[in-house]
């Protein structure tokens, strides 16, 4: 891998990190909706939304 490829990866990683931080900050200190994913596996609505957004990207 050369420097230009590493720079491109860094730009993408920074963009993803900023988007994730914005998403997490939006749900910080809120009362999340919790749904049952399985018998004991609970999923917050924010995590479910994040997963859907990653899959659709």
C-alpha positions as CSV (number, residue, x, y, z in Angstrom):
1,X,0.0,0.0,0.0
2,X,1.4,3.4,-0.9
3,X,0.9,6.8,0.8
4,X,-1.9,7.9,-1.5
5,X,-3.9,4.7,-0.7
6,X,-3.4,5.2,3.0
7,X,-4.5,8.8,2.8
8,X,-7.7,7.7,1.0
9,X,-8.4,5.2,3.7
10,X,-7.7,7.8,6.4
11,X,-10.2,10.3,4.7
12,X,-12.9,7.6,4.6
13,X,-12.2,6.5,8.2
14,X,-12.4,10.1,9.5
15,X,-15.7,10.6,7.7
16,X,-17.2,7.5,9.1
17,X,-16.0,8.4,12.6
18,X,-17.5,11.9,12.3
19,X,-20.8,10.4,11.2
20,X,-20.8,7.9,14.0
21,X,-20.0,10.6,16.6
22,X,-22.9,12.7,15.4
23,X,-25.2,9.8,15.6
24,X,-24.1,8.7,19.1
25,X,-24.2,12.3,20.4
26,X,-27.8,12.7,19.2
27,X,-28.9,9.8,21.4
28,X,-26.7,10.7,24.4
29,X,-28.5,10.9,27.7
30,X,-31.9,10.2,26.1
31,X,-34.3,7.5,27.3
32,X,-33.9,4.9,24.6
33,X,-36.6,2.6,23.3
34,X,-35.7,-1.0,24.0
35,X,-37.0,-3.9,22.0
36,X,-36.5,-7.7,22.4
37,X,-34.2,-9.1,19.8
38,X,-34.3,-12.6,21.4
39,X,-35.0,-14.1,24.8
40,X,-32.4,-12.1,26.6
41,X,-30.8,-10.0,23.8
42,X,-32.1,-6.5,24.1
43,X,-31.4,-3.9,21.4
44,X,-31.8,-0.2,21.8
45,X,-33.5,1.6,19.0
46,X,-30.4,3.7,18.3
47,X,-28.3,0.5,17.7
48,X,-30.9,-0.9,15.4
49,X,-31.0,2.3,13.4
50,X,-27.2,2.3,13.2
51,X,-27.2,-1.2,12.0
52,X,-29.7,-0.4,9.3
53,X,-27.7,2.6,8.2
54,X,-24.5,0.5,7.9
55,X,-26.2,-2.2,5.9
56,X,-27.7,0.3,3.5
57,X,-24.4,2.1,2.9
